[in-house]
């Protein structure tokens, strides 16, 4: 465990009791920043760069409820029922899931819901919807993550669309331009992205009996879904740009499209020759393309004055 990728884990091991460390690791702290950043896109599209104390407080509560408690709890409850031994998203070489991980995760998610109530009914509704979806996704007898199609639908809805909308809702804005086309775009981006998280875990999923979309389609068609989903996502962004945001600020979206292409096209072309390490690296490179797209959307559509 001397690799630089375990630096955070070593630091946590120094400050946490040994019995606490697996609980924190299965919250997958690396994902907190990714999900909070994606949620913040919605907040910036609604709020711009207004930095009043009230606005910053609302963003902070939303980040705590959604990015840490809700998201961390969702990932931990998934770990509690998966009992993975190999690498999983945002956590390499996971420790064995501790005995009370599911209860710990559920408690955090409930705490997040009480914080969500302070942010208004819009934020509370989308938090509640994702709370329910996370339970349906991971826990028996539903365990929709093991049913091809449902696995992608829940992730595209929760992580792709509703996470971004949650930031918008935290700023107390009604459903209006540009958020409708943007959340539709990111729904499809995640339709494209999520199968990439499954490809390098296909053997372990098959061993556990989970019938994921990647297993149902095979690598060729899972990657084709990735390319198609990303293409449709950019179609929705292009529509919004054409209607309201045509200009220099939108040029970054072309670079974001190129970033996705640089990941997906070589992967598709060489899919029969690449190994699991390449596929896992491809997943993380796609995360960078997703982050680049988030930034490009903010630059193109964030209000310069509120």
Helices and strands as residue ranges (DSSP letters): G 4-6, H 7-15, H 18-25, H 29-47, H 53-62, I 63-70, H 71-82, H 101-117, H 121-138, G 144-146, H 150-155, I 156-162, H 163-170, H 179-199, H 202-208, H 213-240, I 241-245, G 248-251, H 252-269, H 276-301
